[in-house]
Amino acid sequence: MHCDYYDAGLCRSCTRMNEPYPAQLADKQERLRQLLAPHRPEAWLEPVPSPESGFRNKAKMVVSGTVERPLLGILDRDGARHRSHRLRPVPAAAAGRRCPPCAGSSASWG
């Protein structure tokens, strides 16, 4: 698995990035088996793996600035703020695909 923000030390939201993805799946499957064991499931299906990049469907963002010119950023592992000018810009059109209300905010963030 690969994430530029994790590799740069800017974000630590994904706590298992250094663990190989197959090992993550096996561990999650085993934990699920243990949790559901008292209910005696009749059958187990194999997990459906996700892509190893582009898999996040949410982000923890910090918003500051003004209504007219919002600044978006993330907190690093120490809680220090990294404002959008230090992050990779996110085009509003791309953000709008995942966050329709964000689409009209500005031409580009960052």
Helices and strands as residue ranges (DSSP letters): H 4-7, H 21-36, G 37-39, E 62-65, E 70-75, E 81-82, G 84-86, E 90-91, H 92-98, G 100-102, E 108-109
